[in-house]
Amino acid sequence: MKKSLFIASTFLIGISGFAMAGDHPSFAEADTDGNGNLNRMELTTALPELDLMETEGTTEVTVADVKRALPVVDFADDDVANAEPVGKEQYEQIVDAMDDMSDANNVSNI
């Protein structure tokens, strides 16, 4: 009986993690000022689990800032070197990387 409960609870925890993995706002929802780029507040509101370092005196966030916090994101090297702002394409890359990490974590927990 205990083994059945353990297996059932492990299964439910795994399923709940998979449901949460894709549960991020769209870029349009995240870009509250509609300027086509995400500032620090917009990005951390949309993705609170993204641990960005505070940068004194600026609300801008670049792909280089995100790459430091989340090295697995596969941004174009030029975007990182040129400190490009986080636009729709970069936001989708961030979300995909976070979902991949969440999926991998859920699989390893089973």
Secondary structure, 3 states (H helix, E strand, C coil): CHHHHHHHHHHHHHHHHHHHHCCCCCHHHHCCCCCCCEEHHHHHHHCCCCCCCCCCCCCECEHHHHHHHCCCCCCCHHHHHCCCEECHHHHHHHHHHHHHHHHHHHHHCC
